[in-house]
Amino acid sequence: MATVIAVTSGKGGTGKTSLVGAVGSCLAALGHPTLCIDMDVGLRNLDLTLGLSDRALMDFTDVVQGRCPLEKAVVEHPDIQGLFLLTAPFSLPQGVPEQAMKDLLRQAREHYDYILLDAPAGLGEGFHLSVCDCDRAIVVTTTDASALRDAQRTVTELMNRVDQIHLVVNRVKPKLLKKLHTTIDDAMDAAGLPLLGVVPEDERVMLSANQGRPLILCANQGAAVGYRNIAFRLEGRRIPVMKLR
């Protein structure tokens, strides 16, 4: 049965788009047809992360407004079988009704095992559209105090909409945590969520995005391991949280 997962964050810069691209790539590589939908109207970057900017010609508004069927609007990755992208428009002159988004997701559920929605940062219209019909939500945060505060606000908004909400602590710098005398458990307590995964700060994430290649094609350690473990847990596997040094 298909699972729709909204990936959210209270503020920008937490690495949410990188997580969607990397975890989506891992799920597809594990044999699950996976659709990644960029919901960040005007600030889309998921196509760059996946290296599909030259291929993604249609966007989700083309589907919801009936200009193009879903199967024609999505783009499959040339190197990762089963990984698909539906990008966002550069602008949205008219709002998209939630029912139209639900209809799109209903179609997607018929063809994919996982649908990951890369929600825009914050709690605006794009956030509400992203979570209108999801089964699970992932809140992505860093260990900054401001990011954790914004994550708490995001959780409050999600609690009445989504049954399963999980936390990913991204871009973790162990040396900085020691200097701040804080831990991942402190971040979990601050956000008030169960932990789905921890991902270390890793320059290969930015390098792979700039090269237009999914991280799993460029690395097999560091952040790549963190994202892979998240994909395993979404499958239902019991995987220990990676130790960061």
Backbone hydrogen bonds, N-H to C=O, Kabsch-Sander energy under -0.5 kcal/mol:
donor,donor_aa,acceptor,acceptor_aa,energy
3,T,113,D,-2.4
5,I,3,T,-0.5
5,I,115,I,-3.1
6,A,136,R,-2.3
7,V,5,I,-0.5
7,V,117,L,-3.0
8,T,6,A,-0.6
8,T,138,I,-3.3
14,T,11,K,-0.5
19,L,15,G,-2.0
20,V,16,K,-2.3
21,G,17,T,-2.4
22,A,18,S,-2.5
23,V,19,L,-3.1
24,G,20,V,-2.3
25,S,21,G,-1.8
26,C,22,A,-2.1
27,L,23,V,-2.6
28,A,24,G,-2.1
29,A,25,S,-2.4
30,L,26,C,-1.6
31,G,28,A,-1.8
32,H,27,L,-2.2
34,T,82,G,-3.2
35,L,114,Y,-2.6
36,C,34,T,-0.5
36,C,84,F,-2.8
37,I,35,L,-0.5
37,I,116,L,-3.1
38,D,36,C,-0.5
38,D,86,L,-2.3
39,M,37,I,-0.7
39,M,118,D,-2.0
41,V,39,M,-1.6
42,G,89,P,-2.2
43,L,40,D,-1.3
48,L,45,N,-0.5
49,T,45,N,-2.1
50,L,46,L,-2.1
51,G,47,D,-0.5
51,G,48,L,-0.7
52,L,47,D,-3.3
53,S,47,D,-0.7
55,R,52,L,-1.1
56,A,52,L,-2.2
57,L,55,R,-1.3
60,F,87,T,-2.1
62,D,59,D,-1.2
63,V,59,D,-0.8
64,V,60,F,-2.4
65,Q,61,T,-2.0
66,G,63,V,-1.6
67,R,62,D,-1.7
68,C,62,D,-1.8
72,K,69,P,-1.1
73,A,69,P,-1.5
74,V,70,L,-1.9
75,V,85,L,-2.2
77,H,83,L,-3.0
81,Q,79,D,-0.6
83,L,80,I,-1.7
84,F,34,T,-2.7
84,F,82,G,-0.6
85,L,75,V,-2.3
86,L,36,C,-2.5
87,T,58,M,-0.7
101,M,97,P,-1.5
102,K,98,E,-2.5
103,D,99,Q,-2.1
104,L,100,A,-1.8
105,L,101,M,-2.4
106,R,102,K,-2.2
107,Q,103,D,-1.8
108,A,104,L,-2.3
109,R,105,L,-2.4
110,E,106,R,-0.6
110,E,107,Q,-1.0
111,H,108,A,-1.8
112,Y,108,A,-1.9
113,D,33,P,-2.4
114,Y,33,P,-1.6
115,I,3,T,-2.5
116,L,35,L,-2.6
117,L,5,I,-2.8
117,L,115,I,-0.5
118,D,37,I,-2.9
118,D,116,L,-0.6
119,A,7,V,-1.8
119,A,117,L,-1.3
122,G,9,S,-1.8
128,H,124,G,-2.0
129,L,125,E,-2.2
130,S,126,G,-1.8
131,V,127,F,-1.6
132,C,129,L,-0.7
134,C,131,V,-0.7
135,D,4,V,-2.4
136,R,4,V,-2.0
137,A,164,Q,-2.3
138,I,6,A,-2.8
139,V,166,H,-3.1
140,V,8,T,-3.0
140,V,138,I,-0.6
141,T,168,V,-2.4
148,L,144,D,-2.1
149,R,145,A,-2.2
150,D,146,S,-2.2
151,A,147,A,-2.1
152,Q,148,L,-2.0
153,R,149,R,-1.6
154,T,150,D,-2.0
155,V,151,A,-2.5
156,T,152,Q,-2.0
157,E,153,R,-1.7
158,L,154,T,-1.9
159,M,155,V,-1.9
161,R,158,L,-2.4
162,V,158,L,-2.6
164,Q,135,D,-0.8
165,I,163,D,-0.6
166,H,137,A,-2.5
167,L,194,P,-2.6
168,V,139,V,-2.4
169,V,197,G,-2.1
170,N,141,T,-3.2
170,N,168,V,-0.8
172,V,199,V,-2.5
176,L,173,K,-0.5
177,L,173,K,-2.1
178,K,174,P,-2.0
179,K,175,K,-1.8
180,L,176,L,-2.1
181,H,177,L,-0.6
181,H,178,K,-0.8
182,T,177,L,-2.3
187,A,183,T,-1.4
188,M,184,I,-2.4
189,D,185,D,-2.5
190,A,186,D,-2.4
191,A,187,A,-2.3
192,G,188,M,-2.3
193,L,188,M,-1.2
196,L,167,L,-3.6
197,G,167,L,-1.2
199,V,169,V,-2.5
201,E,172,V,-2.7
205,V,202,D,-1.8
206,M,202,D,-0.6
207,L,203,E,-2.1
208,S,204,R,-2.6
209,A,205,V,-1.8
210,N,206,M,-2.5
211,Q,207,L,-1.6
212,G,208,S,-0.6
212,G,209,A,-0.8
213,R,208,S,-2.6
217,L,214,P,-1.9
218,C,215,L,-2.1
219,A,215,L,-1.8
224,A,221,Q,-1.4
225,V,222,G,-0.9
226,G,222,G,-1.5
227,Y,223,A,-2.6
228,R,224,A,-2.0
229,N,225,V,-2.5
230,I,226,G,-1.5
231,A,227,Y,-2.0
232,F,228,R,-2.3
233,R,229,N,-2.2
234,L,230,I,-2.2
235,E,231,A,-1.4
236,G,232,F,-0.6
236,G,233,R,-0.9
237,R,232,F,-2.2
239,I,237,R,-0.9
